[in-house]
Amino acid sequence: MKFDLDPEYLEYQHAARELAQSIEDIAFEADAMNEIHPGILSALQKSGISSMMVPARYGGLFEEIDPLAICVTREVFMGVSSHLDSLFALQGIGSYAITAAGSEEQRAKWLPAVAKAEILPALALTEPEAGSDLKAVTTKVTSDGDGLLLNGVKSFISNAGSAGFYLVFVRDDSGHSIVLVPADTEGVSITPTDELIAPHVLGDVTFDNVRLPKSAYVGEPGKGLDLVLATLSIFRVSVAGAAVGLAQAALEEAVRHTRMRKQFGRPLAKLGPVAHMLADSWTEIEMARLLTYRAASMAQSDPAKSIEYSSMAKLAASEMASRVVDRCVQMMGRFGLVKGSKIERLYRQARPMRIYEGSSEILRMGIARELTRIVP
Ligand SMILES: Cc1cc2nc3c(=O)[nH]c(=O)nc-3n(C[C@H](O)[C@H](O)[C@H](O)COP(=O)(O)OP(=O)(O)OC[C@H]3O[C@@H](n4cnc5c(N)ncnc54)[C@H](O)[C@@H]3O)c2cc1C
C-alpha cells in the first residue's frame, strides 16, 4: 500500500497550480461575481484542463473520467478561487449524464465543446419545493404529438444564464427522467436567485411550454434517478477535494499570521492554545485528504459501489473545512474578520459545501443505511 500520488497525478496538480497562479490577481473579483468572469473562463479554456471532464472519444483527456484527477485539481483550484473551482466542476457535473447514457448524437454534438469549455453545461435538479427530497420534483414532461412538452421551475441552478444547455430532472409517465434542453429553446427563461454569502453563478430556470423532440431524453425515460446517482458517484468526492483545498489555504493564512504576530512577547503560534489549534487543523486536513484520495481511487474503479465512501469523504471534508476555517479566523483575531481578506472569503465559501451535492444530514442517513445493511 502506498499513500503518495502517482507521478501523473502530480502532473495534474502542477498544471492546476499553474492555472490557479495565473488567475490569482483576479480571484477576489471573480469570487464576488454572480456571473461568469470572462478572464477566468478564458484561462480555463486556454489551459485545456476541462478536457478531464469528458471521455477521450469526445475530445477528453482520459478514456474514462478519473475522479482522483478531478479531486486533485479541485483541491488546488478551491484554495485560490471558488469561481474557478465551480466553473471547472460544472463542466463534469453538468454533462456527465450525456457521457453515461446520452445518444451518440447528443454526445457528438455537446461533449467536444464541453471538453474545451466552449459550452457550459448545467444540471437542473432542485426546485422551489424540492431540495433534498429530489423525488418530489414537479417539473413535468408530457407527450405533445410527435414530441414532448416541458413545464416547471428549477431553482438555484449553477451556470444558469450562461449555460449552453440544461440537463433537466423531470417527472413523466415513466417516473423520473432527464431531458436535454438547449438554452436557446423557446420558453426557457432565467431569473437571478438571491445573492449568497459566498457568491456563485446561480439562477432559477423556468420552462414554459417548452417543446422538445423525443430525442431530448438522455438515456431511457424512467432512468433519471439512476443518472443522477451515476453523476454523484463520480463527482461527489470531488467536493471533498475542494473542501480539503479550502481548509489548506485557510490554514496557510493562519500559519503566516500567527508566525509573525506577537502577543505577550511571543509569536501567537507558540502560545499553547493557538499552537493546539494549528496542530488540530493540520491533523484534520491530513485525515480528510487521505479519505478523499481513497474514496476517489475507489470511485475510479467502481463508482456505483463506492458511493458511500464518496459520501463519507464529502461529509468529513466539508465539516472539517468549516471547523478549520473557523479556527483560523479565531487564531487571526480581529484581522480574520476583515471584509475582503482571503480568510474572510474562505470562511464564507466553506459554508455552502455542507449543503450542496448532498447535505451533511442526508449523507449521514445514506452512510448509516449502508452500514446497517453490510454488518453481518
Ligand atoms: C452554491 C449552490 C449551488 C447549487 N447548485 C445547484 C445546481 O447546479 N443544480 C441543482 O439542481 N441544485 C443546486 N443547488 C441546490 C442544492 O442542491 C440544494 O440546496 C440541496 O439539495 C439542499 O436542498 P435545500 O437547500 O432545498 O434544503 P432542504 O432539502 O430544504 O433541507 C434543509 C435542511 O433540512 C435537512 N433535511 C432535509 N431532509 C432531511 C431528512 N430527511 N432528514 C434529516 N434532515 C433533513 C437538510 O440536511 C438541511 O439541513 C445549489 C445550492 C447551492 C447552495
Ligand as a Chemical Component Dictionary entry (heavy atoms), coordinates in Angstrom:
data_LIG
# 
_chem_comp.id                   LIG 
_chem_comp.type                 NON-POLYMER 
_chem_comp.pdbx_formal_charge   0 
_chem_comp.three_letter_code    LIG 
# 
loop_
_chem_comp_atom.comp_id 
_chem_comp_atom.atom_id 
_chem_comp_atom.alt_atom_id 
_chem_comp_atom.type_symbol 
_chem_comp_atom.charge 
_chem_comp_atom.model_Cartn_x 
_chem_comp_atom.model_Cartn_y 
_chem_comp_atom.model_Cartn_z 
_chem_comp_atom.pdbx_ordinal 
LIG C1  C1  C 0 -23.927 27.175 -4.184  1  
LIG C2  C2  C 0 -25.029 26.248 -4.554  2  
LIG C3  C3  C 0 -25.076 25.701 -5.829  3  
LIG C4  C4  C 0 -26.110 24.852 -6.198  4  
LIG N1  N1  N 0 -26.152 24.364 -7.484  5  
LIG C5  C5  C 0 -27.160 23.546 -7.853  6  
LIG C6  C6  C 0 -27.231 23.043 -9.187  7  
LIG O1  O1  O 0 -26.378 23.325 -10.031 8  
LIG N2  N2  N 0 -28.280 22.246 -9.516  9  
LIG C7  C7  C 0 -29.250 21.914 -8.630  10 
LIG O2  O2  O 0 -30.156 21.191 -9.000  11 
LIG N3  N3  N 0 -29.212 22.377 -7.353  12 
LIG C8  C8  C 0 -28.195 23.178 -6.944  13 
LIG N4  N4  N 0 -28.142 23.671 -5.658  14 
LIG C9  C9  C 0 -29.190 23.314 -4.717  15 
LIG C10 C10 C 0 -28.772 22.232 -3.740  16 
LIG O3  O3  O 0 -28.668 21.028 -4.428  17 
LIG C11 C11 C 0 -29.778 22.177 -2.585  18 
LIG O4  O4  O 0 -29.578 23.336 -1.818  19 
LIG C12 C12 C 0 -29.627 20.941 -1.743  20 
LIG O5  O5  O 0 -30.071 19.807 -2.446  21 
LIG C13 C13 C 0 -30.397 21.019 -0.426  22 
LIG O6  O6  O 0 -31.724 21.333 -0.660  23 
LIG P1  P1  P 0 -32.416 22.579 0.090   24 
LIG O7  O7  O 0 -31.473 23.708 0.076   25 
LIG O8  O8  O 0 -33.765 22.745 -0.508  26 
LIG O9  O9  O 0 -32.546 22.118 1.602   27 
LIG P2  P2  P 0 -33.719 21.224 2.253   28 
LIG O10 O10 O 0 -33.878 19.970 1.484   29 
LIG O11 O11 O 0 -34.915 22.067 2.476   30 
LIG O12 O12 O 0 -33.060 20.862 3.650   31 
LIG C14 C14 C 0 -32.951 21.807 4.706   32 
LIG C15 C15 C 0 -32.277 21.154 5.914   33 
LIG O13 O13 O 0 -33.032 20.017 6.327   34 
LIG C16 C16 C 0 -32.231 18.854 6.309   35 
LIG N5  N5  N 0 -33.027 17.717 5.857   36 
LIG C17 C17 C 0 -33.778 17.630 4.728   37 
LIG N6  N6  N 0 -34.358 16.411 4.666   38 
LIG C18 C18 C 0 -33.953 15.732 5.760   39 
LIG C19 C19 C 0 -34.195 14.415 6.261   40 
LIG N7  N7  N 0 -34.980 13.555 5.610   41 
LIG N8  N8  N 0 -33.603 14.059 7.418   42 
LIG C20 C20 C 0 -32.789 14.910 8.080   43 
LIG N9  N9  N 0 -32.519 16.174 7.664   44 
LIG C21 C21 C 0 -33.092 16.567 6.516   45 
LIG C22 C22 C 0 -31.109 19.161 5.318   46 
LIG O14 O14 O 0 -29.963 18.385 5.580   47 
LIG C23 C23 C 0 -30.876 20.626 5.586   48 
LIG O15 O15 O 0 -30.056 20.762 6.705   49 
LIG C24 C24 C 0 -27.111 24.510 -5.258  50 
LIG C25 C25 C 0 -27.054 25.043 -3.966  51 
LIG C26 C26 C 0 -26.041 25.900 -3.615  52 
LIG C27 C27 C 0 -26.006 26.458 -2.220  53 
# 
loop_
_chem_comp_bond.comp_id 
_chem_comp_bond.atom_id_1 
_chem_comp_bond.atom_id_2 
_chem_comp_bond.value_order 
_chem_comp_bond.pdbx_ordinal 
LIG C1  C2  SING 1  
LIG C2  C3  SING 2  
LIG C2  C26 DOUB 3  
LIG C3  C4  DOUB 4  
LIG C4  N1  SING 5  
LIG C4  C24 SING 6  
LIG N1  C5  DOUB 7  
LIG C5  C6  SING 8  
LIG C5  C8  SING 9  
LIG C6  O1  DOUB 10 
LIG C6  N2  SING 11 
LIG N2  C7  SING 12 
LIG C7  O2  DOUB 13 
LIG C7  N3  SING 14 
LIG N3  C8  DOUB 15 
LIG C8  N4  SING 16 
LIG N4  C9  SING 17 
LIG N4  C24 SING 18 
LIG C9  C10 SING 19 
LIG C10 O3  SING 20 
LIG C10 C11 SING 21 
LIG C11 O4  SING 22 
LIG C11 C12 SING 23 
LIG C12 O5  SING 24 
LIG C12 C13 SING 25 
LIG C13 O6  SING 26 
LIG O6  P1  SING 27 
LIG P1  O7  DOUB 28 
LIG P1  O8  SING 29 
LIG P1  O9  SING 30 
LIG O9  P2  SING 31 
LIG P2  O10 DOUB 32 
LIG P2  O11 SING 33 
LIG P2  O12 SING 34 
LIG O12 C14 SING 35 
LIG C14 C15 SING 36 
LIG C15 O13 SING 37 
LIG C15 C23 SING 38 
LIG O13 C16 SING 39 
LIG C16 N5  SING 40 
LIG C16 C22 SING 41 
LIG N5  C17 SING 42 
LIG N5  C21 SING 43 
LIG C17 N6  DOUB 44 
LIG N6  C18 SING 45 
LIG C18 C19 SING 46 
LIG C18 C21 DOUB 47 
LIG C19 N7  SING 48 
LIG C19 N8  DOUB 49 
LIG N8  C20 SING 50 
LIG C20 N9  DOUB 51 
LIG N9  C21 SING 52 
LIG C22 O14 SING 53 
LIG C22 C23 SING 54 
LIG C23 O15 SING 55 
LIG C24 C25 DOUB 56 
LIG C25 C26 SING 57 
LIG C26 C27 SING 58 
# 
